[in-house]
Amino acid sequence: MNKHGLSAYWNMGTAIGLCAAVGIVLGALLQNLTLWLCAGAGVGVVLGAVSTLYKQKKP
């Protein structure tokens, strides 16, 4: 069985964009758009950085 790594399209920008989009939806539902947008973008930055470091360690 072959192990599949992270997809080629997953990068820092994708992580930030997807997490920010989730933050916008949560902000719209909880009526605090700015807080959740910033929180989502922050999570996206951390997630993107971790995944980029993980991709660089793999040969």
N, C-alpha and C positions, 0 to 999 in steps of 0.2 A: 504494500500500500504506500503510495506516494504522499508525502506531507506537502501541503500547499501553504505557502507563506502569504504575506500580505499582498493584496492585488496591486497591479501596476498603477491603477488610477488613484489609490489612496495616498495622499500626501498631506502636507501641512495645510494648504489652502482648503482642501476638501474637508479636513477635520474641523477647521475653524468655521467654514460655511455651514456645515451640517449642524454643529452644536449651536451656532448663533441662530439658525432657523428654529431649532427646538426651543431656544431661549425666547424667541419672538412669540412662538405659539403659547408657551407657558406664561409669558408676560401679558399677552392678550387675555388669556383665561383668568389670570390672577390680578389683572388691572394694575400692573406695575411693569410696564414695558422696558423702561431703561435699565432697571436693576437686573431683570432676567436676561436681557440682551447682553449686558456686560458679563454676567455670570456664565452664560452660554459660550461667549467668545473666549473667556478665560479658560474654561474647561477644554475648549477646542484647541487652544494653544498648547496646553499641557499634554493633551492626548496626541496631538500632531507631533510634538517634540519627542515624546516617548516612542511613538511608532516609527519616526524617522531614525532614532538611535537604534531601535531594534532591527530595522532594515539594513543599517550600515554594518552591524555586527555579523549578519548572516553572509556567507560567501556567495 
